Structures are given as structure tokens and as C-alpha cells.
Amino acid sequence: MNHPDAWSLLREFTDARIALGRSGASLPTREVLSFGLAHAQARDAVHQPFDSERLAQQLMALGQQTLTAHSAAADRHIYLNRPDLGRRLSDESREILQASRVPAHDLLLVIGDGLSSHAVHRQAVALITALLPYLRTLGLNIGPVVLAHQARVALGDEIGETLKSRAVAMLIGERPGLSSPDSLGVYLTWQPARARMDSERNCISNIRPEGLSYEAAAFKLAWLLEQAFLRRLTGVKLKDESDNPALHGRVKPRISASMPESR
């Protein structure tokens, strides 16, 4: 006999696996099958190939040029077993980026497959679409969007340093959960460089329709960008106060591309 859990009403408020009920001393069959499906979806998200060509076409429709880069991890097997290689550019990609003659720019957007290409395919272009109006308001010019294969978060810093970007935002697939195989994260770094530490980046996570909406994530990123260019920093010294009701969901057009550097 299947005995429903008294907490079952709480399930409508969360995707967490609570109030599963029981059948005798075991879980109900439907919950066992549901867990197996979620686990398979998470594994598929990790191993799904990164379709950078499709993203390039979608970004072109938004008027954004693209470049492609690869980390030093030659394939997915190496990427999963050698995280350090996913944080560095391959020699060939470094040479290509150095020879690309990208004009000076304030912000570089890097889209990396990370641990969920599914998240990137589903969320990245929608987030950039929501972000572009804010960038125009702030007066920030952006370089070509870099599509990075076998990427870890820190790879964005080396790409930004190579292309001489004042700031870099890495959009990357997060580690899949059993209820969220398609969650996108964004990591923002002021004056990116290979020597940057994790504490020098700001993170926005769980970007997806079922989590943090594109519009909310775009505003958070725009607010952090505004403050990063004003304060010349990111990371633990830059507290995210974008939820302050006094801000009314707006950023101010007060950032100039001619502001002096502080390297």
C-alpha cells in the first residue's frame, strides 16, 4: 500500500525531493523511476556536445560577432579528469585570439560549455538578449562573443586578458543537479588575467526559467558591471545590492568608455 507523506503540500513550492511517500518500507515505484530519469538527464547534460555553430548563428541574428576558442583539454574525457586543463587556453587558440585584432572594448562575453552544454544552448542567447539594452544604457561596448569549448570558469580570465578586455563575463553551464540539468551561471571579472583568484569574481547562478529569470539575471549583471567600472573591482569586495528596492530595477547611463585604466 502506498502511504502519501504528510508534507506533500510543500512539494508545490520546491523542486527538491521531499515528501516522496512510501510503499511499505520502500519508495514508491514512480519516485524510483523519476530519480533514475533525473540522474540520466544530468549525465546527458555533462556529455552533450557543445554546438557552438548554432549559437554563433543565433548571436549573429542579434548583431553579435563571434570567435571560437578551445581550452587545453583536447576532449571531454580529458576535460572531466583534468580540470586544470579546462582553465587554460590551448596554444593554438591563444595564437588565433592574439592574431584576431579585436578592437578595444569594455566588456567581453564568453560562452563556455562547462558541465552542461544543455544549459548554454537553452539559456545563453536569451540572457544576452535581455542584457544588451542595459549595456547600451551603460555605454559599454563589447567585443565579439567568444564560444569556448571544454571550458572551466577561469578560462574566461585568460581569454579576456588575451583580448585586452577591461572586464569579462563568463556564461557557463553549471554542474547539473537532479532537478536542474540546465542551469546557467555567470562569472564577472574586472581586468581579467590568468592570475585572478576565485575570490576576485562575482557569480550569478541558477539562471533558467524555473530559477532566476533572464530579466532578473540581466539586471543583476548590469548592476554589477556598473559598480565594477565605478569601483574598479569585482569579487568579495563588491557586494551584490541589486535587490535593493530603492534601485527600482534600473542602472544609470554614467559609464564612459573613455574612463582611465587602472592597471
Phi, psi and chi 1 to 4 in degrees:
 res  aa     phi    psi   chi1   chi2   chi3   chi4
   1 MET       -  135.8 -179.4  177.2  179.7      -
   2 ASN   -88.5  121.4 -171.2   -7.7      -      -
   3 HIS  -106.5  110.8  -59.2  -79.3      -      -
   4 PRO   -66.7  150.6   23.4  -33.3      -      -
   5 ASP   -82.1  143.0 -166.0  -69.1      -      -
   6 ALA   -65.6  -17.8      -      -      -      -
   7 TRP   -88.2    8.0  -72.2   12.9      -      -
   8 SER   -56.8  -30.4   57.8      -      -      -
   9 LEU   -64.2  -24.4  -69.8  177.5      -      -
  10 LEU   -74.8  -15.1  -62.6  177.2      -      -
  11 ARG   -64.0  -26.4  -63.6 -170.7   70.8  176.8
  12 GLU   -71.1  -11.6   63.2 -178.0  -80.0      -
  13 PHE  -101.9   -2.3  -59.3  107.1      -      -
  14 THR  -155.1  151.7  178.2      -      -      -
  15 ASP   -89.6   -3.0  -70.8  -28.1      -      -
  16 ALA   -63.7  153.8      -      -      -      -
  17 ARG   -84.6   81.7  -76.7  174.9  147.7   56.9
  18 ILE  -120.3  163.3   64.7  170.3      -      -
  19 ALA    51.0   51.2      -      -      -      -
  20 LEU   -79.6  -16.2  -59.0 -178.4      -      -
  21 GLY    79.6 -176.7      -      -      -      -
  22 ARG  -152.5  156.7   61.1 -173.0  176.8   86.5
  23 SER  -126.1   99.6 -178.0      -      -      -
  24 GLY    67.6 -123.0      -      -      -      -
  25 ALA   -98.3    8.2      -      -      -      -
  26 SER  -123.0  173.1  -56.5      -      -      -
  27 LEU   -73.9  152.2  -72.0  172.1      -      -
  28 PRO   -60.9  150.0  -22.0   32.9      -      -
  29 THR   -57.7  -38.8  -58.9      -      -      -
  30 ARG   -61.8  -34.0   67.7  175.0 -179.4  -84.5
  31 GLU   -74.7  -35.7  -61.9  -62.1  -16.6      -
  32 VAL   -63.6  -43.8  175.1      -      -      -
  33 LEU   -66.9  -39.2  -65.3  175.1      -      -
  34 SER   -62.9  -40.7  175.3      -      -      -
  35 PHE   -64.2  -43.5  179.8   87.6      -      -
  36 GLY   -60.8  -40.4      -      -      -      -
  37 LEU   -64.8  -45.4  174.7   61.5      -      -
  38 ALA   -62.4  -39.5      -      -      -      -
  39 HIS   -65.1  -40.3 -172.1  -98.0      -      -
  40 ALA   -66.0  -39.3      -      -      -      -
  41 GLN   -64.6  -38.3  -70.5  172.9  -29.1      -
  42 ALA   -65.5  -43.1      -      -      -      -
  43 ARG   -64.7  -41.4  -72.0  177.5   60.8   87.6
  44 ASP   -61.8  -38.9  -72.7  -12.4      -      -
  45 ALA   -61.9  -38.1      -      -      -      -
  46 VAL   -66.6  -39.3  170.7      -      -      -
  47 HIS   -97.8   -5.4  -66.6  -76.6      -      -
  48 GLN   -63.5  129.4 -179.6 -180.0    0.8      -
  49 PRO   -62.5  147.9  -22.6   33.8      -      -
  50 PHE   -83.6  115.8 -178.2   31.0      -      -
  51 ASP   -93.1   76.4 -169.6   -8.0      -      -
  52 SER   -69.5  -27.2   59.5      -      -      -
  53 GLU   -65.8  -40.5  -67.3 -176.3    3.2      -
  54 ARG   -65.1  -41.9 -174.7  179.8   74.9  177.4
  55 LEU   -64.0  -39.4  -78.5 -179.6      -      -
  56 ALA   -60.2  -40.5      -      -      -      -
  57 GLN   -65.3  -42.0  -66.8  174.1   -4.2      -
  58 GLN   -66.0  -38.1  -66.3  172.6  -20.5      -
  59 LEU   -71.7  -34.0  -70.0  164.8      -      -
  60 MET   -61.1  -36.3 -172.5  179.0  -61.5      -
  61 ALA   -64.9  -23.0      -      -      -      -
  62 LEU   -89.7    1.2  -65.7  178.4      -      -
  63 GLY    84.3   18.4      -      -      -      -
  64 GLN  -105.8  128.0  -56.3  -58.4  -50.4      -
  65 GLN   -78.2  159.7  -64.3 -179.0  -31.7      -
  66 THR  -135.5  155.9   61.9      -      -      -
  67 LEU  -129.0  156.0  -66.5  170.6      -      -
  68 THR  -116.8  139.1  -58.1      -      -      -
  69 ALA  -137.8  159.1      -      -      -      -
  70 HIS  -130.2  142.7  -65.4 -100.7      -      -
  71 SER   -77.0  178.9   76.5      -      -      -
  72 ALA   -75.7   -4.3      -      -      -      -
  73 ALA   -83.3  114.3      -      -      -      -
  74 ALA   -70.6  -29.0      -      -      -      -
  75 ASP  -150.4  179.4   55.2   42.7      -      -
  76 ARG   -67.2  -36.7 -158.0   60.7  173.1  171.7
  77 HIS   -61.9  -46.5  177.1   75.8      -      -
  78 ILE   -65.0  -41.5  -63.6  174.3      -      -
  79 TYR   -56.4  -44.3  170.8   82.8      -      -
  80 LEU   -73.9  -27.4  -66.1  173.1      -      -
  81 ASN   -96.1  -16.6  -73.2  -83.5      -      -
  82 ARG  -130.4   77.3  -70.1  -74.1  -54.2  -85.1
  83 PRO   -55.7  -30.9  -23.8   33.9      -      -
  84 ASP   -62.0  -34.2   57.5  -48.3      -      -
  85 LEU   -71.8  -27.8  -64.4 -178.8      -      -
  86 GLY   -72.0  -11.6      -      -      -      -
  87 ARG   -94.1   -2.7  -58.7 -176.0 -175.7  106.9
  88 ARG  -124.3  146.1  -55.2 -158.4  -45.4 -101.1
  89 LEU   -71.6  147.5  -82.3  169.7      -      -
  90 SER   -69.1  155.5   68.2      -      -      -
  91 ASP   -59.4  -40.3  -67.5  -21.4      -      -
  92 GLU   -64.3  -44.6 -179.5 -178.2    2.6      -
  93 SER   -65.3  -37.9  -73.3      -      -      -
  94 ARG   -61.4  -42.5 -173.1  179.7  -57.3  105.9
  95 GLU   -66.0  -39.8  -67.8  173.1    0.7      -
  96 ILE   -64.8  -44.4  -68.8  173.3      -      -
  97 LEU   -66.1  -39.6  -67.5  179.0      -      -
  98 GLN   -64.4  -31.7  -71.1  172.0  -19.8      -
  99 ALA   -88.3   -1.2      -      -      -      -
 100 SER   -76.4  -16.1   62.5      -      -      -
 101 ARG    54.0   47.3  -59.9 -175.2 -178.7  -82.5
 102 VAL   -69.2  129.4  172.5      -      -      -
 103 PRO   -62.1  159.3  -19.5   31.1      -      -
 104 ALA   -58.2  140.0      -      -      -      -
 105 HIS  -151.7  160.7   53.7  -83.8      -      -
 106 ASP   -83.9  -44.3  -61.2  -50.8      -      -
 107 LEU  -129.9  136.7  174.3   66.0      -      -
 108 LEU  -115.8  128.1 -174.6   72.0      -      -
 109 LEU   -98.8  125.1  -61.2  175.6      -      -
 110 VAL  -116.8  128.4  179.5      -      -      -
 111 ILE  -107.6  113.5  -59.7  177.4      -      -
 112 GLY  -114.4  143.4      -      -      -      -
 113 ASP   -65.1  -36.4   47.0    5.4      -      -
 114 GLY    57.5 -139.7      -      -      -      -
 115 LEU   -98.2    9.9  -72.3  168.4      -      -
 116 SER  -156.7   92.3  175.9      -      -      -
 117 SER   -62.2  -30.1  -65.3      -      -      -
 118 HIS   -58.3  -42.1 -179.9   43.6      -      -
 119 ALA   -62.2  -43.9      -      -      -      -
 120 VAL   -64.6  -45.0  171.2      -      -      -
 121 HIS   -60.9  -36.5  -63.6  155.1      -      -
 122 ARG   -85.6  -34.7 -173.4 -179.2 -177.7 -162.0
 123 GLN  -110.8  -28.0  -34.3  -64.5   -1.0      -
 124 ALA   -62.3  -50.0      -      -      -      -
 125 VAL   -66.5  -38.7  173.3      -      -      -
 126 ALA   -62.2  -39.6      -      -      -      -
 127 LEU   -67.0  -44.0  175.2   59.5      -      -
 128 ILE   -62.9  -39.4  -68.9  174.5      -      -
 129 THR   -57.9  -42.3  -59.1      -      -      -
 130 ALA   -72.4  -26.0      -      -      -      -
 131 LEU   -81.6  -33.7  177.7   65.9      -      -
 132 LEU   -55.0  -42.8  -71.7  176.0      -      -
 133 PRO   -59.7  -35.9  -24.5   35.2      -      -
 134 TYR   -65.7  -39.6  -74.9  114.9      -      -
 135 LEU   -64.4  -36.5  -61.0 -176.8      -      -
 136 ARG   -66.6  -40.2  -71.1 -168.7  -72.7  -90.6
 137 THR   -61.9  -42.0  -63.2      -      -      -
 138 LEU   -76.5  -13.6  -69.6  170.3      -      -
 139 GLY    75.2   26.3      -      -      -      -
 140 LEU   -93.9  131.9  -65.0  177.4      -      -
 141 ASN   -98.6  146.6   61.0   72.5      -      -
 142 ILE  -119.0  150.2   62.7  175.3      -      -
 143 GLY   -82.3 -176.9      -      -      -      -
 144 PRO   -63.2  144.6   22.1  -31.9      -      -
 145 VAL   -72.5  127.8  180.0      -      -      -
 146 VAL   -97.0  125.7  178.9      -      -      -
 147 LEU  -100.7  111.7  -53.9  173.7      -      -
 148 ALA  -110.2  123.8      -      -      -      -
 149 HIS   -90.7  145.2  -69.3 -105.9      -      -
 150 GLN    52.4   51.9  -46.7  -62.2   -2.8      -
 151 ALA  -102.5  138.3      -      -      -      -
 152 ARG  -104.4  167.9  -59.7  -80.9  177.9  174.1
 153 VAL   -55.9  -46.5  170.7      -      -      -
 154 ALA   -65.3  -15.4      -      -      -      -
 155 LEU   -61.2  -33.0 -174.9   66.7      -      -
 156 GLY   -59.9  -33.9      -      -      -      -
 157 ASP   -67.9  -40.8  -68.1  -16.4      -      -
 158 GLU   -69.2  -37.8 -176.7  175.9   -0.3      -
 159 ILE   -63.3  -44.1  -66.9  173.7      -      -
 160 GLY   -63.0  -39.8      -      -      -      -
 161 GLU   -65.1  -42.1 -179.2 -179.4   32.5      -
 162 THR   -63.4  -37.9  -57.9      -      -      -
 163 LEU   -93.9    8.4  -65.2  178.6      -      -
 164 LYS    56.9   47.6  -62.7  179.0  172.4   55.5
 165 SER   -85.8  144.3  -51.9      -      -      -
 166 ARG   -74.5  -31.6  -61.1  179.4   70.0 -166.3
 167 ALA  -149.3  152.8      -      -      -      -
 168 VAL  -133.2  138.9   63.1      -      -      -
 169 ALA  -118.2  116.0      -      -      -      -
 170 MET   -94.5  116.3  166.1   66.4   95.2      -
 171 LEU   -96.1  120.1  -74.5   62.1      -      -
 172 ILE  -144.8  146.1 -167.1  165.5      -      -
 173 GLY   -69.3  126.7      -      -      -      -
 174 GLU   -82.8  163.5  -64.4 -178.0  -38.7      -
 175 ARG   -57.6  124.1 -175.0 -176.6  -55.8  -83.3
 176 PRO   -65.3  141.2  -18.6   30.9      -      -
 177 GLY  -104.8  173.1      -      -      -      -
 178 LEU   -75.8   -6.2  -68.5  177.6      -      -
 179 SER  -124.1    2.0   61.9      -      -      -
 180 SER  -147.8   75.1   55.6      -      -      -
 181 PRO   -79.3   -0.6   30.4  -35.5      -      -
 182 ASP  -129.2   36.9   58.3   -8.4      -      -
 183 SER   -90.0  130.2 -179.9      -      -      -
 184 LEU  -102.8  140.1 -176.1   75.6      -      -
 185 GLY  -117.1  154.6      -      -      -      -
 186 VAL  -127.7  132.2  176.9      -      -      -
 187 TYR  -122.0  120.9  -67.5   80.9      -      -
 188 LEU  -107.1  130.0  175.4   64.3      -      -
 189 THR  -129.3  128.7  -50.2      -      -      -
 190 TRP   -83.7  135.5  170.1 -106.5      -      -
 191 GLN    45.3   67.8  -68.3 -176.4  -21.2      -
 192 PRO   -62.2  143.8   23.8  -34.8      -      -
 193 ALA  -159.2  156.1      -      -      -      -
 194 ARG   -60.2  -26.3  -77.4 -173.5   62.3  175.9
 195 ALA   -80.6   -4.9      -      -      -      -
 196 ARG   -62.0  144.7  -72.0  -62.6 -171.3 -159.9
 197 MET  -100.5  163.2  -62.0 -177.6  -66.4      -
 198 ASP   -56.8  -34.0  -68.1  -16.4      -      -
 199 SER   -70.0   -8.3   59.3      -      -      -
 200 GLU   -99.4   14.1  -64.0  177.1  -72.2      -
 201 ARG  -120.3  150.9  -54.4 -174.1 -166.7   97.9
 202 ASN  -103.1  143.2  -73.7   87.5      -      -
 203 CYS  -121.9  137.2  174.8      -      -      -
 204 ILE  -120.4  125.0  -55.2  170.3      -      -
 205 SER  -125.5  171.9   63.4      -      -      -
 206 ASN    59.9   42.2 -164.7   32.6      -      -
 207 ILE   -85.2  111.8  -58.3  169.4      -      -
 208 ARG  -174.6  160.3   58.5 -167.4 -173.7  103.0
 209 PRO   -55.6  -32.6  -27.1   35.6      -      -
 210 GLU   -86.1   -3.3  -59.8   82.6    1.4      -
 211 GLY  -122.3 -118.3      -      -      -      -
 212 LEU   -83.4  122.4 -174.7   66.6      -      -
 213 SER   -66.8  160.6   69.9      -      -      -
 214 TYR   -59.7  -42.6  -53.1  130.6      -      -
 215 GLU   -64.2  -44.1  -67.6   75.7   15.4      -
 216 ALA   -66.7  -40.9      -      -      -      -
 217 ALA   -66.5  -40.0      -      -      -      -
 218 ALA   -63.0  -40.3      -      -      -      -
 219 PHE   -67.6  -42.6  173.0   68.6      -      -
 220 LYS   -57.7  -45.4  -82.9 -175.2  174.9  -67.8
 221 LEU   -65.5  -41.2 -179.6   53.0      -      -
 222 ALA   -63.5  -40.4      -      -      -      -
 223 TRP   -63.7  -44.8 -170.5   92.2      -      -
 224 LEU   -64.4  -37.9  -71.4  169.2      -      -
 225 LEU   -63.8  -44.5  -81.4  165.3      -      -
 226 GLU   -56.9  -48.0  179.1 -175.5   35.6      -
 227 GLN   -69.5  -36.2  -62.8  -56.7  -48.3      -
 228 ALA   -61.7  -42.2      -      -      -      -
 229 PHE   -74.2  -26.8  -84.9   80.8      -      -
 230 LEU   -78.4  -40.5  -70.2  172.0      -      -
 231 ARG   -96.9  -10.6  -55.1 -175.4 -162.3 -175.6
 232 ARG    62.2   44.1  -55.7  -67.6 -159.0  -84.7
 233 LEU  -165.0  161.7   54.2   81.9      -      -
 234 THR  -141.1  174.9   48.7      -      -      -
 235 GLY   101.6 -151.6      -      -      -      -
 236 VAL   -64.8  -20.6  -64.5      -      -      -
 237 LYS   -82.2   -8.5  -65.7 -178.3  179.4  179.2
 238 LEU  -112.8  100.0  177.0   55.3      -      -
 239 LYS   -82.3  134.1 -178.4  179.3  178.8 -178.8
 240 ASP   -77.0  107.5 -179.5    4.8      -      -
 241 GLU  -114.5   24.7  -62.7  176.6  -26.9      -
 242 SER   -67.8  -14.9   60.2      -      -      -
 243 ASP   -85.6    2.5  -68.1  -28.0      -      -
 244 ASN   -61.8  119.8 -175.6  -18.1      -      -
 245 PRO   -57.1  -25.7  -21.8   32.4      -      -
 246 ALA   -66.9  -18.2      -      -      -      -
 247 LEU   -78.1  -23.1  -64.1  174.1      -      -
 248 HIS    54.7   33.3  -61.2  -66.9      -      -
 249 GLY    66.3   27.4      -      -      -      -
 250 ARG  -127.3  154.8  -62.8 -178.0 -179.0  179.2
 251 VAL  -120.1  159.2  -66.8      -      -      -
 252 LYS  -102.7  139.7  -61.1  177.6 -178.4  178.8
 253 PRO   -78.8   68.0   29.8  -34.5      -      -
 254 ARG  -121.9    9.5   58.4 -173.4  177.9 -172.3
 255 ILE   -96.5  127.3  -66.8  176.0      -      -
 256 SER  -109.9  137.8  170.5      -      -      -
 257 ALA   -66.4  -14.1      -      -      -      -
 258 SER   -92.1    5.4   61.4      -      -      -
 259 MET   -60.2  139.8  -65.9  173.0   70.4      -
 260 PRO   -66.9  150.6   24.2  -33.7      -      -
 261 GLU   -79.9  162.3  -69.2  -69.7  -15.4      -
 262 SER  -135.1   37.7   58.5      -      -      -
 263 ARG   -69.4      -  -69.0 -172.4 -178.2  -87.6
